[in-house]
Amino acid sequence: MTKHFHEGGCQCGSVRFRTTDTPARVIGCHCRTCKQRTGTGYGIGVYFPEDEVEILQGDMKAFEFHSAESGRWLRNEFCTNCGSTVTWTLEMRPGIRGIAGGNYDDPNWFEITDHIWTEDARPDMRYPDSVEIHEKALST
């Protein structure tokens, strides 16, 4: 079977990446950390096995955040030039890498399957009928 790829990058274009067209999961997350990471009402994470994410160019710096609730770390990687978060890894999901959905050249190629931490969502948030809704994190 032929794999198809999707590319994207940071806001200034210094960092570029490529992923396959078969994400393990696509999640809209309403936790405080994702709101701060994105500066928006929720973050979109497109998750892949690490070997399906290729950084094509650019330098990134990492910031490791530890959750006050779980104590586990989340390591954001962002462009050293413009500061856009491009990717992240999670202690609770070894071998999986998240890509910030808005950084794809075509940010509409994937479909969000789940919304998590909806107990922290804005009160005006509305969800499509096609997604799973979870008040907290996914257990699997």
Sine and cosine of phi, psi and omega as CSV:
sin_phi,cos_phi,sin_psi,cos_psi,sin_omega,cos_omega
0.00,0.00,0.70,-0.72,0.00,-1.00
-0.99,0.15,0.77,-0.64,0.08,-1.00
-1.00,0.07,0.60,-0.80,0.12,-0.99
-0.95,-0.32,0.45,-0.89,-0.08,-1.00
-0.82,-0.57,0.41,-0.91,0.08,-1.00
-0.78,-0.63,0.65,-0.76,-0.03,-1.00
-0.87,-0.50,0.29,-0.96,0.05,-1.00
-0.17,-0.99,-0.16,-0.99,-0.01,-1.00
-0.12,-0.99,-0.02,-1.00,0.00,-1.00
-0.96,0.27,0.03,-1.00,-0.06,-1.00
-0.90,0.44,-0.61,0.79,-0.03,-1.00
-1.00,0.03,-0.19,0.98,0.03,-1.00
1.00,0.01,-0.01,1.00,0.01,-1.00
-0.92,0.40,-0.63,0.78,0.01,-1.00
-0.98,-0.20,0.75,-0.66,0.07,-1.00
-0.77,-0.64,0.56,-0.83,0.00,-1.00
-0.66,-0.75,0.23,-0.97,0.06,-1.00
-0.64,-0.77,0.66,-0.75,0.10,-1.00
-0.74,-0.68,0.23,-0.97,0.10,-0.99
-0.97,0.22,0.05,-1.00,0.01,-1.00
-0.99,-0.13,0.31,0.95,-0.03,-1.00
-0.80,-0.60,0.97,0.26,0.02,-1.00
-0.91,0.41,0.49,-0.87,0.07,-1.00
-0.93,0.36,-0.56,0.83,-0.02,-1.00
-0.22,-0.97,0.47,-0.88,0.10,-1.00
-0.79,-0.62,0.85,-0.53,-0.16,-0.99
-0.79,-0.61,0.68,-0.74,0.24,-0.97
-0.99,-0.11,0.86,-0.51,-0.07,-1.00
-0.91,-0.42,0.77,-0.64,-0.07,-1.00
-0.96,-0.27,0.24,0.97,0.00,-1.00
-0.94,0.35,0.33,-0.94,-0.02,-1.00
-0.86,0.50,-0.63,0.77,-0.02,-1.00
-0.88,0.48,-0.72,0.70,0.01,-1.00
-0.92,0.38,-0.58,0.82,0.07,-1.00
-0.89,0.45,-0.67,0.74,0.03,-1.00
-0.94,0.35,-0.66,0.75,-0.01,-1.00
-0.87,0.49,-0.62,0.79,-0.09,-1.00
-0.98,-0.17,-0.36,0.93,-0.09,-1.00
0.95,0.32,0.40,0.92,-0.04,-1.00
-0.73,-0.68,-0.10,-0.99,-0.02,-1.00
-0.95,0.32,-0.42,0.91,0.09,-1.00
-0.25,-0.97,0.33,-0.94,0.02,-1.00
-0.97,-0.23,0.50,-0.87,0.09,-1.00
-0.93,-0.37,0.87,-0.50,0.03,-1.00
-0.92,-0.39,0.81,-0.58,0.07,-1.00
-0.96,-0.28,0.92,-0.40,-0.18,-0.98
-0.97,-0.25,0.69,-0.72,-0.03,-1.00
-0.69,-0.72,0.42,-0.91,0.28,-0.96
-0.85,0.52,0.62,-0.78,-0.09,-1.00
-0.81,0.58,-0.54,0.84,-0.04,-1.00
-0.97,0.25,-0.02,1.00,0.07,-1.00
-0.97,-0.25,0.18,0.98,0.06,-1.00
-0.88,-0.48,0.82,-0.58,0.01,-1.00
-0.84,-0.55,0.83,-0.56,0.11,-0.99
-1.00,0.07,0.89,-0.46,-0.10,-1.00
-1.00,0.09,-0.56,0.83,-0.02,-1.00
-0.28,-0.96,0.32,-0.95,0.14,-0.99
0.98,-0.18,0.31,-0.95,0.02,-1.00
-0.95,-0.31,0.68,-0.73,0.06,-1.00
-0.82,-0.57,0.42,-0.91,0.09,-1.00
-0.90,-0.44,0.46,-0.89,-0.03,-1.00
-0.93,-0.37,0.54,-0.84,0.15,-0.99
-0.77,-0.64,0.83,-0.56,-0.01,-1.00
-0.98,-0.21,0.84,-0.54,0.00,-1.00
-0.94,-0.35,0.67,-0.74,0.06,-1.00
-0.94,-0.34,0.81,-0.59,-0.03,-1.00
-0.92,0.39,0.73,-0.68,0.07,-1.00
-0.93,0.36,-0.47,0.88,-0.03,-1.00
-0.98,0.18,-0.75,0.67,-0.09,-1.00
-0.98,-0.22,-0.39,0.92,-0.09,-1.00
0.99,0.15,-0.11,0.99,-0.02,-1.00
-0.99,0.16,0.40,-0.92,-0.03,-1.00
-1.00,-0.08,0.43,-0.90,0.16,-0.99
-0.76,-0.64,0.82,-0.58,-0.04,-1.00
-0.94,-0.35,0.97,-0.25,0.06,-1.00
-0.99,0.12,0.63,-0.78,0.10,-0.99
-0.86,-0.51,0.79,-0.62,-0.11,-0.99
-0.70,-0.71,0.37,-0.93,-0.01,-1.00
-0.89,0.45,0.73,-0.68,0.02,-1.00
-0.96,0.28,-0.24,0.97,-0.01,-1.00
-1.00,-0.05,-0.83,0.56,-0.09,-1.00
-0.97,-0.23,-0.24,0.97,0.04,-1.00
1.00,0.08,0.03,1.00,0.01,-1.00
-0.91,0.42,0.79,-0.62,0.14,-0.99
-0.94,0.35,0.78,-0.62,-0.04,-1.00
-0.95,-0.31,-0.69,0.73,-0.13,-0.99
-0.52,-0.85,0.24,-0.97,0.06,-1.00
-0.38,-0.92,0.34,-0.94,0.13,-0.99
-0.80,-0.60,0.39,-0.92,-0.06,-1.00
-0.80,-0.60,0.69,-0.72,0.05,-1.00
-0.84,0.55,-0.61,0.79,-0.07,-1.00
-0.97,0.24,-0.14,0.99,-0.01,-1.00
-0.74,-0.67,0.93,0.38,0.00,-1.00
-0.87,0.50,0.64,-0.77,0.02,-1.00
0.99,0.12,0.02,1.00,-0.01,-1.00
-0.90,-0.43,0.63,-0.78,0.02,-1.00
-0.81,-0.59,0.73,-0.69,0.08,-1.00
-1.00,-0.07,0.61,-0.79,0.10,-1.00
-0.88,-0.47,0.73,-0.69,0.06,-1.00
-0.92,0.40,0.91,-0.42,-0.13,-0.99
-0.83,0.56,-0.55,0.83,-0.02,-1.00
-0.95,0.30,-0.15,0.99,-0.03,-1.00
-1.00,0.01,-0.06,1.00,0.06,-1.00
-0.95,0.31,0.53,-0.85,0.09,-1.00
-0.84,0.54,-0.63,0.77,0.12,-0.99
-0.89,-0.46,1.00,-0.09,-0.05,-1.00
-0.98,0.21,0.22,0.98,-0.01,-1.00
-0.92,-0.38,0.12,0.99,-0.07,-1.00
-0.97,0.24,-0.39,0.92,-0.05,-1.00
-0.97,-0.26,0.27,-0.96,0.02,-1.00
-0.85,-0.53,0.80,-0.60,0.05,-1.00
-0.92,0.40,0.77,-0.63,-0.02,-1.00
-0.97,-0.24,-0.43,0.90,-0.06,-1.00
-0.62,-0.79,0.54,-0.84,0.21,-0.98
-0.89,-0.47,0.79,-0.61,-0.04,-1.00
-0.88,-0.47,0.27,-0.96,-0.06,-1.00
0.80,0.60,0.64,0.76,-0.03,-1.00
-0.94,0.34,-0.27,0.96,0.09,-1.00
-0.90,0.44,-0.33,0.95,0.03,-1.00
-0.97,-0.24,0.12,0.99,-0.03,-1.00
-0.94,0.33,0.42,-0.91,0.11,-0.99
-0.86,0.52,0.56,-0.83,-0.03,-1.00
-0.92,0.40,-0.31,0.95,0.01,-1.00
-1.00,-0.06,0.11,0.99,-0.01,-1.00
-0.94,0.35,0.69,-0.72,0.07,-1.00
-0.81,-0.58,0.60,-0.80,-0.08,-1.00
-0.89,-0.45,0.62,-0.79,0.11,-0.99
-0.91,0.42,0.46,-0.89,0.02,-1.00
-0.90,0.44,-0.35,0.94,-0.10,-0.99
-0.99,0.14,-0.05,1.00,-0.06,-1.00
-0.95,-0.32,0.45,-0.89,0.12,-0.99
-1.00,0.10,0.65,-0.76,-0.03,-1.00
-0.92,-0.39,0.76,-0.65,-0.02,-1.00
-0.75,-0.66,0.83,-0.56,0.00,-1.00
-0.90,0.44,-0.49,0.87,0.03,-1.00
-0.81,-0.58,-0.37,-0.93,-0.03,-1.00
-0.96,0.28,0.31,-0.95,0.12,-0.99
-0.95,0.32,0.61,-0.79,0.01,-1.00
-1.00,0.09,-0.34,0.94,0.02,-1.00
-0.85,-0.53,0.00,0.00,0.00,0.00
